[in-house]
């Protein structure tokens, strides 16, 4: 399949055509307007190497994400960043390229923190290898991480090696009644203490807090924090990860605000708050005027805003990069994809 991909890339360069790298298509709605001939990665699939004692799994880009997670679950391990699937056909390549993490991200780390190595087919038809398949091998480590969240704009992610973690022994969810301001204050206070917090969610006056770890640590934290114990809480956290929670229902666009966890409450519209206050989902129109107001508020609070789902993509899906960062991005893009064949609109 790699040779087939190379031929498709070189033909696009010769004919000056755009390519759109696509796995299961579960996240086609994310990013800028879609353009270009599809380069389908699904046939390039399979787990290449998995050694549970090394806490690393290596898989080809088209491998279904569910297959990777099932293999890990059999050995009592997991992808700690809890990548959202957003569909049954999600792939491991798409999970890395989208750079999206689930409820555990604030406490365990983001996608890029777990990428140890990667193999990339660039816009010149060259196969490049970065990093490695073991945690102690750090050669090219930052370049491999660079691919997390790149949305296929730098090349075809052929293979990726990802650090995995053991599944937690015990897990409990607590629920508290409190307003947004108090929830943000408590989340930051708790975040500074040695508590086994693995996820949080505030919505409509209720704060949910997930505790994960050793049974003794979870039980001690539960007694210390109080609150109401929520039975059978796994479906709730899965609904957040996959955005099946009632907050995400309806056609009103979804904005994602990435802010310092200590940022004060923002009066912008209905919100759901995760990651200890650092990720705030907002339902608001996706027109130019609203986009300007939301992004100004996010910048003033020390963060940025993304038009995550729906709305008018012409207003810009992502917050404009700072000039210095934009120049670095352009140099990277020119190095990996000099002919500009990989759907440039994705990062617009």
N, C-alpha and C positions, 0 to 999 in steps of 0.2 A: 504493500500500500504506500510505503514511503516514496517509492519511485513514481507511482501514479500521482501522488501529491506534487512531487517535484515537476513532473511534466505539465501539470495544470498550472503551477506557479509560473514556470518559464513561458508557457504559451500566453498567459495573461500579461507578462512583461512585454513580450514581442508585440502583442496586439493592443496593448495599452487599455486593458480591461480591468475593472475592479473585481476582486474576489471577496466573498463573505464567508468566513469560516463558521461552520454550523455543525453542532452535534445533534442532540435530541430536540433542539428548538424550544426548549422549555422556558428560555429567557429571551426570546426574540423581541419582546416588548420593551426590554431594558436597553437604555442607551439612545443614541441618535437615530435618525431615520435609516431604515435598511436599504442597502444598495449593493449591487454586484452579483456576479454569478456565484452560486453556492458551492463551496468546497465542503463536502459531507465527510465528517470524520468517523462516523459510526462503525464503519467496517474495520477501522484500526483499533481493535479492542482486545482486552484480555489483561489479567494480572500477570505481570512479568516476573515479579519477585516479592515474596512476603515471608519475612522471618520474624515471628512474634517476639522472640527474645531480643531482637535489635530495635523493636518499636518503629519499624519503617515498612511501608508498602510502596511498591513501584507498579504503576499501571499505565497502559496506553490510553491516549486521550479519549477514545470513543467508548471506553469501558463504562457501562451503566453505573451511576453512583450507588444505586441500590445493591448492585453486585459487590462493590467494594465494601459497603457497610455490612453486608451479610457475612462476608469472609472475616471481617474484623470481629463481628459479634460472636462468631463461632469460637473465637479464641479469647473472648472476654475483653476486647479492645474497641476503640472508637476513634472517629475523627472529632477531636475535641472542639473544633470551631463550629460544629453543628451546621454544616452547609445546608441552606434551603434547596429543595428540589424544584419546586414550582411546576411539577409535572412528573409523570411516571417515567419519562424517557431522558431525564437529566443524566449527564455524563460527568466523570471526574474532570475531564478537560474543561468542560463548561463551568464546573464549580470553581476551579482555579482561575480561569480567564475572567469570570465575572467578579471575583474577589469578594463575594458576599458571605457573611457569617451569620450564625444564628444566635439564640439567646445566651449561650455560654461565652461569647466572644470577649466581653469585658473582663472576665475573670480568667479565661484560659488563653486568649490570644486570637489574632486574626488569621485568615488563610495564609498570608505571606509569612507569618511566624512559623508555620509548619512545613513550608516547602523547602526541602533539602537539596533537590536537584531537578533538572529538567532538560529535555531534548527538544530543540526548536528547529523547524524548517523556516528559514528566513526568506525575504523577498528576492534574494539572489539565487535561490535554489540550493543553498548550503545547509547541511545538517550540523547544528551547533550543540555542544554538550556543556552544561553548566552544573556546578555543584557535584553531588555524588549520591550514593544510596545508603550512606551511614551517617549518623549524627556527627561523628568526629571528623568527617571530611568537609572542610569549609571552603575549598577552592571554588571560586566563582559563585559563592553563596548568594551574594547580593543580586547578581544578574538573574539567577533563578527566581528569586523573590520578586524581581521587577515584573515578571510575567503575571503575577497575581493581580487581577483587576485591569489588565491591559486590553481586555475585550477583543482579543484577536487582531489588534492593530499592528503588532510587531512581527507576526508570523504564525505558523501552525504549531501549536503545542503538541508534539508527538507523544511525549512520555513524561511522566512526573513522578518524583519520589517524595512521599509525604510522611512526616513524623506522626505517629499515632500514640495514644495513651490508653492505659487500662481503664475499663469502665469503673465507675465509682461503686463502692460496696453498698452504701446507703444513700437514700435521697428522700427529702421531705419538703413540702411546700407550705409556707405560712402565709396567712392573709391578714391584712390590717386595714381598718377604715381610717383614712386621713386625706386631707386636701393635697393639691399638687405641691404647694410650697413646703409643707411639712414633709411630704414624701421625699422631695429632693434633699432636704436637710438631713433626714434620717439615713437615706441611702449613702450620702457622703460620710456621715458619722460612722455608720457600720462598715463602710469600705475601708476605713482607717484602722479597723480592729481585726484581729486574727480569727475571723469567722469563715466557715466553709461555704460562702455564698457562691453560687454558680449561675444565677440568673435573677433578674428582677423585672417587674412590669407594673406600671401604674396606669390606671384608666378609670375615669369616672368615679373618683373618690375611693378607689380600692387599690391597695398595693399588695402584690404577690411577690414573695421572696422564696427562691429555691435554694435549699441547702444540700450539698453533695459532698461525700467523703467517707471517712471511717464512721462506723456506727456510733462510737463514743463521742466523736466530735460533733456529729449531726445532732445527737440527743442533747448534748450540753448546750449547743447553740439554740436549740429549740426552747429549752428551759430558760435560757438567758433572755431571749428576745420576746418570748410570749407570743401573742397572736393566735389566730385560729388555724389549726392543722387542716389542710385541704386533702381529702382522700383521693386516690387515683388521679394524680395531677399530670401524668405524662401526656394525655391528650390535649390539655391546655397549652403546655409548652410547645407541642408539635403544631398546634393551631397558630401560635405566634410565629414559629419558624417558617411555616408555609403560607402565612397570611390568610388563613381561613377564619381567623378571629372575626367576630361581628364588626369590629372597628373598621375592617378593610372591605366590608360589603358596600355595594353601590358603585355608581359611575364617577363620583367626585374624585378628582385626581389625588394621588398620594404623594406627599413630599417627605423626604427624609432629611432631617436636620442633624448634622454631626456637630456637637457642641462640647465645651468643657463640662464635666459632670456637675461642676459647681455653678453653672450659669443659672440665673434666676428664671422663674417661669415666664414664658413668652405668651402674650395675649394675641394669638394669631388665628385661633380656631380650634376645633376638636383635636385632641392629641392623645397619643399612647406613648408612654415613655419606657425605654428599656436601657440596659447597660449602665445601671446606676445613675442615670440622668444624662448619659453621653449620646444616646440615640433617641431622637424624638420624632415620631411619626405624626404627620399633620395632614388633615383633610382640608383642602382649599382649592379654589379654581387654579387652572394652569395657564391663565392669560398673562400678557406682558406686564400689566400694571400690578397684578398680584405677585408675580414672580419678583419684580423689583422690590416690593415691600418685604417679602419673605427673605430674600437674599440680603437686603440691607440689615434686617433685624438679626440674621444669623451672623453676619460679619461683625456687627456691633457687639454680639455676645461672645466673639472669639472663635467662630466656627464657619460652616458653609452649609448650603442647602442644595439638594438634588431633586429634580422633578422625577420621582422614582417610577411612577406609573400613571398613564393617562395624560391629559392636557395637551397643549400645543407645543410640540417639540421645537418649533421655530423660536421659542423664547430662550432656548438653550437648556439642555437636560442637566448639565453639570455646571457648577460654579466656575466662572472663568479663572484660569490659572494666573497667578502672579507673573509679571513679565519675566523675571529671572527663571522661574520654573518652566514657563512656556518655552523659553529658549532651549533649556535642557531637553524638554520633551521633543522639540523639533529636531535637535541633533540626534537623539536616540532613534527617532522615527526614520531619519535619513540614513542612519547606519544600518538598521535592520531591514528597512523597506525603501530603498532609494527610488524605486519606480512608483511608489505610492499605490500599490495594487490592493492593499488590504483596507477595506471599507473605512475610510478616514472619517466619515460622518459619525461613526459610533462614539467618538470622543468629543464631538462638537458641543 
